Structure formats: structure tokens, C-alpha cells
Amino acid sequence: MASSLKTHKDVQKAVKKLLGRVNGWQSFEDALDNPEGDFVASSLFLRDISTDEFALGCWLECMINREDLADKLAANAVPSEPRPSLPILFQEEPPPVSHQGFIMFVRAFLGISTALAMLAWSDSLGDDPCCERTLHVLVTWQSANGYREVRSLDPHI
């Protein structure tokens, strides 16, 4: 269907995107606990879903509520000091990365996504005191150890 000449171009595009995301999910889940996983494909999957509000919301919900995913992430030790620098994986061609570097990136991506979703939600309420409280959470986060490493992922943060 994705390559059939009889299928409308928009449908072909949607099917290709869906297949890419399904394969990306599988690659991502494998990379969480497989030191030989495909970290480049997994980071491209994360980059893809980060550009789509609904896809990112689904990913966040799964990462928070699916115990198997949370357990896979939790099974990886948090690096001790000195903290290695985070890899910058949201590029057209991400650099090679270790399993530990990928897990650090996923944790940072999860934290940033959650904080920004919280900010977007509070802003959508139109309640200034609620949004101000959320901004205080972000200010507190900026003073936490490791924030500079996360900030280096995106200079707009």
C-alpha cells in the first residue's frame, strides 16, 4: 500500500510515517535494555515524535504509565560523578553513541518533555498564578545539578 501506484500520495505518505513510527518504537524499546541496540534509529524516532504534539504526548504517557518501559529505563545505572557530557542526537545524522549515552539522552529528553508539557498545560488554562507556579518549577529545575548538560541539547532552553 505504501508503494502501490493505485494508492493516493497522501495515503502512501501516512502509511510510510506510521510504519516508520512502529519500527521506531520497536527500535527504541530494544535500545533501552540492549547495549548493542540501534541508538541512531532510536534517536531519530525520538526526534520525529518530538515534532508532533500528539505523538509526543502518547510517548510521554507510555513512558510514565507502562511499567515495562519505566523498568527498562530504571534498570540502567545513573552515572556517577564526573558526569559524562550528553550526546547531541537530534541531528540529520546523529553521531555514534554508547548505550549509557543514549540512556542519559532519553532521561534528559523525558525530563524536558515533561517539564515543557506541564508549562504548556498551565499556560493553556489562562490562570496567571498557575502559570507563575509552573515557571517557578522551571527556575528550580535550572538550578539542579546536570541542567547545564541538558541545556546543551538545545540552545533555546
N, C-alpha and C positions, 0 to 999 in steps of 0.2 A: 504494500500500500504506500509506503514511504517513497518508493521509486517507480510506481506504476504511472504510465503515461495517461491513464484514464482518470487518475486522482487529481483533483484540483490542487494547484500550487500551495494555497494556504493550508490545506489539509496535510499535504506532504510535509510542509514546514512544521506544523503542530505535532505530527507523528514523530518526526525526527527529534524534536525537542523533548517530547515525552520519553522516547527510547533513550535519549542521552541522559535524562534525569534518572530514569530507572537504573541504567548502568552506573551512573554516578553514585547513586545511593548504595548500590552493591559494593562498588569500589571503596566508598567512604567507610561503610561498616566493616569491611575487611581490614582496611588500613588502621582502624582503631586498635586492633589487637594483633596485627600481623607485622612484625618488624621488616618483612620483605614486601609489604603492600605497595600498591601503586599510588604514591603520595602526590604525584603530579596530577593524575586524573582526579584524585580526591580533592585537591585544592582547586582545580578548575571547576569541579562540581560546586564547591562552596562559593566560588566567585560567581558562578551562574545564578545560584539561588539568591545570592545577596543583592541581585539587581531586580528581584521580583518580590514585592511586599508579601504576597500570599504564600509563595514558596518558602520564603524565609520564616514566616510565621509557622508554617507546617513543620519546618525543620526544628525550630525552637521548641515547639510543643512536643515533638518526638524526643528531642534531647533531654527535656525536662521530665517527661512522663513515662517514657519507655525505659524500664529498669535495665533491660539488657544493654542498651546504649550507654546509660549512665554508669553501669557496672564496668563496661569495657573502658570507658574513659577513666574511671576511678582506679582501675587496676594498674594504671601507669603511674609510676612514682613521680612526684613533683621534684624537679631538680633542686639540689641543694646549692648553697652559695659556692662559688660565684655563679650568678645566673647567666646561662648562655644567652647570646642575643637571639631574638626571634627571627626566623627566616621571613623574607618578604615573598609571599607566594601568589599574590594577586597580580600576576604579570601574564603577558601573552604566552611566554614560555618560562614557567617557573623553574628556578634552579633546583638541582638535586638536593634532597633534604633527608635527614635521618628520621627514624621513627620518633625519637624524642623531640626533635624539632617540629615535626608535624603535629604531635600531641600538644606541644606548647602553643602552636599556632591555633589549633582547634579550641583550646581553652580560652585563648585571648579573643578569638572570633565569637565564641559563645558568650563571653562576658560583655563584649562591646555590643553585640546584637541585643542582648537582654537589656542593657542599660539604655540603648537608643530606643528600643520598643517601649520601655517604661516612659521615657521622655515624650515620645510621640503620643502615647496614650494620654498622659497628663495634659499635654498641650491641647489635645482634641476636646477636652472637657470644657474649655473656656473658663476654667476656675483658676484665677491667678495664684491664690495661695497654694493650691495643689501643685501647680507647675513650679512655683518657687521652691517647694519642699523637694521636688524631684531634682531641681538644679542643685540643691544642697547635697543630695546624694552623689551627683556627678562631681562636685567640688571635693567631697570627701574621697571619692574614688581616685581623683587626680593626685591626692597626697599619699596614696598607698604604694608600698614597695612594688616595683615592676611596672608602674604606669608608664614610665619613660619608654620601656621596651615595647609596650603595646602601642603607645603613641607613634612610634617609628613605623608602624604598619601603614598609617595613613596620616599625612601631614595636616589634614583638615580637622583632626580631632583636637 
